[in-house]
Amino acid sequence: MQRKKYSRSFETQAIFDLFAECQPKDTVTYSEMREKANCDPQGFDGKGFLRSALRAIQDEKGFVFECIENVGYVRLTDEQILSIVPKKMRKKIEATSRRTIDKMNCVDLDKLQPSQKQQFFLEQCVMQTVGTVVSEAAIKRLSDAQKTDSIKPSLKDMIGSLANYVV
């Protein structure tokens, strides 16, 4: 059985086309998107079209955009992608890890079976490890501990350099 070919909505395609014309550091404003796509990209319905266009432009063209609050989206340069995107994602991961641990701490361990307690401690350990290794301090330690002149350190070296800091 053949799958149906995916086709974009008019609104998503219009926003995609605006993004596709951009050079690094160019900005596509919300008003330009409203005019071309006939929808409000900041509104309830328009946000879905905007997110779809952002995903598609990244997948198909390798263009990455950053939101400028109440203005629109700017296309990032390679240097900006390296300096902005990982830092923002690490903060999100760290916050999610903290919130997950906070929720898990609400569990009454006395009410759990031994296998459930084991699962609890395993999950908590994973969340603590994830929260620790994505921190700015961990990235600095990784950078400082890099033993070789190689541009790309090995995963084994990176994990080894963090092993003493994961508590």
N, C-alpha and C positions, 0 to 999 in steps of 0.2 A: 504494500500500500504506500503510495507516494504522499509525502507531507505537502500541505498547502504552502505555497511560497509566501513568505512574509512580505507584506507591503506596509509602508509607513503611512501614517495619517498625513493629511495635507499640512497640518500645523507642525508636526515633528519635522517633516521634510523642509518646510520653510525655514525653521530655526536652524536645522542642519546646514542648509545652503548658506545662511549668514555666517555660521561658524567656519564653513569650508573656505570662504573667501578671505579669512583672517590671516595675517602675518603675525609672528610673535610680537607681543606687547600691544596688539590691536584690541580694542574694546568693542563689544556688541552690546548696545544699551537695551534696556527693557522696552523703551519706546520703539526702537527699531524692530524688535521682535514682535511687539503688539501690532505694528503697522503691517509687517510682512506676513505674519501668521494669523492675523485676525482673531487673536485670543490674548488674554492677559497672562504672561508667563509667571507672574507673581500671585495670580489667583488660584483658587482651588483646582479648577480643571486644567489650567495652563501649566501648572507645575509638572504634571505627568509628561506633557509634550516636551517640556524643557529637559527633564531628566533623561528621557529617551534620546533626544538629540545629542545631549552631552555624552551619553554612553556610546552612541553610534559614531560620533565624530572621533572619539578616542579609539574605538575598535578599528574603524576603517581608515582613518588618516593619521592616527597617532598624535592628534592635537589634544592638549590638556588645557582646561580653562579653570579659572579661579573666580569665585563670586566677589564682586565689589558691591557691598551692601547698598541697596536702593539706587544702583547705577546700572549694573548689568554684569557681564562676564568678560574677563580679559584672558587672551591666549598667553600661556606661560612660555618662556624660553626654556631651553634644556637646563640652564643653571638655576632658574627659578623652580622648576619641577624638583630638582635635587634638594634645594634648600627649604622649600615650603611643604611639599606633599608628604614626605616621610615624617616630618616633625608633627604635622597636624594629625596624621593617622596614628602615630605613637601616642599622642595625647588622648585620642579617642579610645584606643585599646587599653591604655592605662586606666582611664576613667571607668570603662566597662568592666574591667577586672575588679576594680575597687567596689563598684556597685554590686557585682555578682557575689563577692565575698561578704559584703554587708547583708545581702539577702540570705546567704547560706548560714550566717551566724544566727539567724532567727530559728534555725532547726533545733528542736529538743532532742539531743542525742540519746537521752534515756528511753525515748519511744521508738528507736530504730533497732532493727535486727543487726547482728554482727556484720553481715554482708553489706547492709545499707550504711553502717558506720564506716566500713572500709571504703565504700564508694564515696562517701562524704569527704573523708580525709584525702583521698586521691584527687577528687575534683577541686578541693580547696588548695591543695599543693600545686596543681596545675595553674589555677588562677593566680596564686601568689607568684609563681615563677614567671608567668606571662607578664604580670604587672611590673615585676622587677627588671626583666631583661629589655623592656621597651622604653625604660626611663632615659632621660637625657644623661644622667650619671652613668648608666650602663654603656651608652654609646661612647661617652668620653673614655671610660675604662677600656673599651674595645679598641678605640683609636690609640690610646697610650700603650696598650699591651701588645700591639701588633709587632711581632718579632722580626719579620722579614721586610725586605724592601719591596716585596710584591704588592702590586696595586690591589689585588683581590686576595684577601686572607682566606685560609681554609676554614671551613665550618668547625672542624675539630679544634683549631687554635682559638676561634672565637668563643666556643662553648667553654673551653678550658680556662680562658682568661676571666670568664664570668662565674665560674664554679665557686670561687671563694666568697662571692657577694650575694648569692642566692640563699636567703634564709627562710 
